[in-house]
Amino acid sequence: MQERLDKYVFPVFQRQPEQTGEIETMKIVMLGAPGAGKGTQAEMIAVKYGIPHISTGDIFRYNIKNGTDLGKEAKKYMDEGKLVPDELTVRLLLDRVAKDDCGNGYVLDGFPRTIPQAEVLTKELEKQGAKVDFAINVDVPDEDIVRRMGGRRACVNCGATYHVVYAAPKVEGICDKCGSKLVLRDDDKPETVQKRLKVYHEQTQPLIEYYEKQGVLRTVDGTRDLHEVFADITAILEKN
């Protein structure tokens, strides 16, 4: 087992051949509206195939917590209530996927969010003779998203997310991972969700067409039980 970069934010996986069969490497991009469940599916993929689940939120938290140069730069924007620019987000992502534990692949959750980010990722992977192997689109109608996100709860400390119906914590209101309080974030309130969906349709949904043109897009019905959705995803990943 390689040395951990961080005991929670960046767990380092040792690949398990008996779990992965013939699959050699897997660079996966998760797509879907906020609240579609792509983060949960990304975690399940990471566990099954022994590859890191990488989210931009975790990358920001890790770099800020550890005081890296990139983290300090990102914190300046966040402290001012501004979005971290694409260029810096891309630099943080590329720094993360260059770590040793990403040698056999990774699952990207929350990146890319825009076509420019996707184009930079494609360009950088091409320099390495690599590419995105799968773009998994977890498709859920807007009305279902609004209903789902109203039941979401987030940890005030580590950022882990739960759902009061679909993925409840072991103890109500308490994070399983660190024991801190769970709250309904402002981002998950109905009026905010509607605004987030508008931004998603304008900025992120075009990625579906982008990856479809690359021949790597696969869409699954995200309205089904999460285990059924995961079964659909694994069938896609393991199809030769």
N, C-alpha and C positions, 0 to 999 in steps of 0.2 A: 504493500500500500504506500502510495506517495505521501509525502508530508502535506498536511492540510494547509491551505492558504488562510482559511478562517474556519473555526469549528462549526459555525452555522451557515454563514452567508454563502461561502464557496466550498461546499463539501467536495472532496476529490474522490472519484469513483475508481474502483478496480474492475475492469471488464470481466464479465462472467461468460465464458464461451458456451456453457450449457444452456444459458438463457437466450443467446443470440443466434444460434444456428449458423447459417451461412453468411450472415450479414457482417461485412468487414468494417464499414464506416457509415456514419449517419449524420449528416448536417441537415437539421430540420428547422424550418421556420413555422411557427404557429400563427395562424391568422384567425380573425373573428372579432366581432364587436366586443366592447367592454362588457363583461358579465356573461359571455358566451360559454365560459368554462374552459377556455384554452389553457389557463394556468394550471388547473387541476390535471388536465390531460398531459400537459408537459411534465409535471412531477411524476405521473405514473409511467410515462415513457422513460424518463431518466432512471427510475428505479428498475424497471424491467430490463433495460438494455445497458445499464451501467455507464451512462454518459451524463455529463452535467446539464442541469436545467438552469439556464442563464436568463435572468430578467434584468432589464435596465434598472429597475428599482433596487435590486440587490447589488448591482454594480455600483450605483451611486452611494448606497449605504456603506459598502465595504471600503471604497476609496476615501469617503469622508471620515469614517471611523478610524482608518489607519493613517490619515493625514498625508496621503500621496499627493504629488504635484497636481495630478489630474483631479483628484478629489477636492483640493483647495480651490482649483479653478471653477469646478462645478458648484461648490458651496457658495461662491460669491453671487452667482446668478440666483440660486435657490433662496439665499438670505434676503435678496431684493424682491422675491416673489416673481421672478422671471423664469421662463422656460429655458432649460439648458439648450444651447444652440446645437443644430444637427452636427456640425463639424466636431464639436467636443464630445457629443454622444457617440459618434462613430469612433473617435479615438479611444474612448473608454471601452467600447465593445471590442475593438481589435486588440487592445491590450489584454482583455480577458480571454479571448479565444486563442491567444498565443501561449497560454499556460499549458504545461505538460498534460494535464488531465483532459484536455480537449483533443488530444491526438487521434482518438477514435470517433470523434464527432461530438455533437452537442445539440441541445434543443433551445432555440431562441424564442423567448416569450416577451412580447412588447417591443421587439425590434426585428425588422425595420418598421417604422410607423408611416413613412412617406416614401414616395418614389425616389427622391434624391438619396435617401438613406439606403434603399435597396440597390440602387445603381452603384453606390460606393462599395457596398458589401460584395456585389457581384464582381466588381473590378479587382478588389483586394484578394478575393478567393481565386480569381483567374491567375493572378500573379503567382499563386502557390500551386497552380495546376489543379485547383479544386473548384467545387461549385455547390450550391444548395441542392441536396438530393431530393428533398420533399418539402412542399409548402402545404401544410394541412390546414384547411379552412373549416372551422367549426361553425356551422351555419345555424343561427337562431334568429327568429323574427323579433323585431323591435319590441312588440308588446310583451313578449316573454322575457326579454332582457329587463324591462322596467320592473316587472313582477319579481324576477329573481333577485335583482340587486337590492331591492328593499329588504331582503332577508339576509344580506351579507353583513358580516361583522369582521373587523380588522383589529389586529393586536397593536396597541399603542407603542409597544417596544420593538418587536422584531418584524412587524409588518405582515405576519402570516394571516391568511384570510380563511374564513369559515362561512357556513350558511346555516341558518337556524333550522332548515328543513333538510337540505341535501348533503351537508357536510358539517354537522353540528360538533362543537367541541365536547370533550368528555365531561367537563363541568361547565354548566351554562355561564357564559360571560367571562370565561377564563381561558387563556391560550394554552393549548396542549404542550407547546414547545418551550415556552419560557415562563409560564405562569402569570403573565401580566393581564391587564384588563382588556376586554374586547369592546369595541364601540361601533356604532353605525356612523361611518364616515359621511361627511357632507357630500362627497362625490357620489355616494350611493343613494341619496335622496332622489325621489322621482323627478323633480324639476331639474336637478343637476344632471341626472342620467339622460334626459331628453337632449340637453345641450351637448353632452358627451357623444351621444349617438349622431348628432348632426355633424360634429367635427369628424367622427369616424367615417361617415359616408362621404364627406368631402375630401379628406386627406388620406385615409388608410384603406378604404375599400378598393381604390384603384389598384392596390397591390395584387388583388385577386386576378385581374386581367394581366398584370405584369408577369406573374409567375405562371399563369396559364399559357402565355406565349412562350415561356421557357420550357414548357412541357413537364413541369414538376408539380403542378397544382392538383391536389386531391381534396374533395369536399365530403364532409360527413354531416349527418343530421344531428345537430347538437341539442335537439329538444328531447331526445331519448334519455333513458337512464344512463348515468355516467359510465357504468361498466359496459353497457351495450355500445356506447360511443367509443370507448377504449378498445373493445373487441374489433370494431370497424377499422380503427386506426392501426392496430397491430396487423390486421389482415393486409392492409395497404403496405406497411413497412416490410412485411415478410414475403410479399409476393415477388417471385422472381420472373 
